[in-house]
Amino acid sequence: MRALPVAIVLLAAALAPREPARDPLHVSTAAELEEALARPRLDAVIQLAPGVYELTAQASIDSSCGNCANPDTLVPITVGLTVSGRNVRIEGPTNGPAVIVTHAGYGIYFKDCIDCEIEYVTVTGGERDTSGAATDAAIVATRSSVYIANCDIRDNIGDANVVGKNTVGIMGICAREGADLVIEQCEILRNSWDGIALYRDARATITNNLIDGIDAAGVEAGGGRGVAIGVTWNGSATIERNLLRSYWKGIGVFVDADVVAEGNIVENMRTWGINIWDADRGRPRASIVRNVVYDCGACGIAVTRKAPYAKGEAKGRVYDNIVVHTGQNAKYDSPDVYCYQCPLALHAVPEGFSIRSNTFYDNRRASPEPCQEDMPSERFWRERRGWTRTYRNTGVGIDGRVKFHQSAYLIAYPRWWN
């Protein structure tokens, strides 16, 4: 029998009846939202009406500890909302905010949720759990693949006494075992611990976010305690075109983490800007390229990896970064506190780690080890101009509404030929 032409086959396939798209489930109250996600869902779209959703926290047990040396630890927690299943999407409205007040340590908990999404939702009002081992965050993900976009994650502080006792507060987003996240164009503001944290067996692509601690709090409860973005144990992340500011620390690559960080602004940090640290046990890998580190109390960028590279292992690099106005707080002059008080603090650098073409300007130094010299002002302004031409109109936050040219760095070093 003669075969049909390919064009006819494709046309017939296009005209064939299809499974109708599943109608979204519209919810307008916390009770409706909790009921909609009370069990695992398949191919569900949860559309939130504008309004405030005050969740009722539920006591639970986390079967492992995300940031403990021994993860096989049971941890008591509270959960605002558990999202499980496959292809579950939570979407906020376009005509007004949908504000989820979680009243919990694990605010929205994506647990065994594959190909799931949350977008245009505000998540706030977390309460710090009493166990210091709980990885409290507005959004927590474990064994899940989740797309998180255009979300406003703010003011998750917790009780000041509980936070003070535990040291740890409430993170913006926490990726745990088996989590694979895409986080883009979110505003993660004034949360009392890390902006974004990745722990064991977690990975993420983190792009075009505004992560601002606002308070740059210290030991007291407030926003900006912890690390703006921390990747530890064997977590891995691509971190590109984010504006990170007013935190205790900037970007951390800890233990066995694997990170690519490119085109970010890290500014107004109480201590260091970017830190590659082996914790005396690990083999961290990092490519730190074309970032700006501005206004830090301690060093700008630090490298500590004692272990040599294994055969075939990708080697680290620090290229083409601009490090400006670091080492500003004499409280951190001792290298025993954080790092050598240098723009680039080289504590332990394995053979093959590449450092080149970085620009240093207007930095303070107080180190027993030799520090890199600042560049002549002509070199700084030339490099600043080249970087700015590439990145100045980069949009971060919800719908990219905040631009890089609004950063403290570009305001502090203005030039009419941007």
URQUI-V678166 format. One line per field, one symbol per residue. ss: DSSP state (h for helix, s for strand, l for the rest). phi: phi as a letter, one per 20 degrees, with the letter a starting at -180 (. if undefined). burial: # if it has 24 or more other ideal C-beta (glycine too) atoms within 12 Angstrom, else .. Layout:
ss->???
phi->???
burial->???
This chain:
ss->lllllhhhhhhhhhhlllllllllsssllhhhhhhhllllssssssssllsssslllsssssllllllllllllsssssssssssssssssllllllssssllllssssssssslssssllsssllllllllllllssssssllsssssllssslllllhhhhhhhllllsssssllllsssssllsssllllllsssllllsssssllsssllllllllllllllsssssllllsssssllssslllsssssslllsssssllsssssllllsssslllllllsssssllsssssllllssssllllllllllllsssllssslllllhhhlllllllllllssssslllllsssllssslllllllllllllllhhhhhhhhhhhhhhhlllsslhhhlsshhhlhhhhhllllll
phi->.fffggffffffffefgdffffffeecccfffffffdfcgdclddddefgqddefdfdfbcefbdfcdfdffcecfcccebddcpbldcdceeedqfddeeelbfefddeclcdldbbblcecbmfcfffefefefagcdcblbdcddbldddblednfffffffemfddefccddgmecddcbldddcldebgfccddgldbbdccldddcfmflfdfffrenfndgccccldfcbdccldddblcfbeddddmdfccdcbmeddblefdeeccdcelmbdcfcbddcleddcmcfdffccccbefffffnffefbccleddcldmedfgdfffffcagfcfcedebcfgofdcaleddbldecbcfefdfefeggffgffffffffffdgegecnglmfddgfeffffffcfbfeg
burial->..........................#..#..##.##...#..######.###.#.#..#.#.####.......#.#########.#######...##################.##############.############################...##..#.###################################################..##########################################################...########################.#.......###############..##.#..#############..#.#..##########...##.#.....##.##..##..##.#####.#.#########..#.....
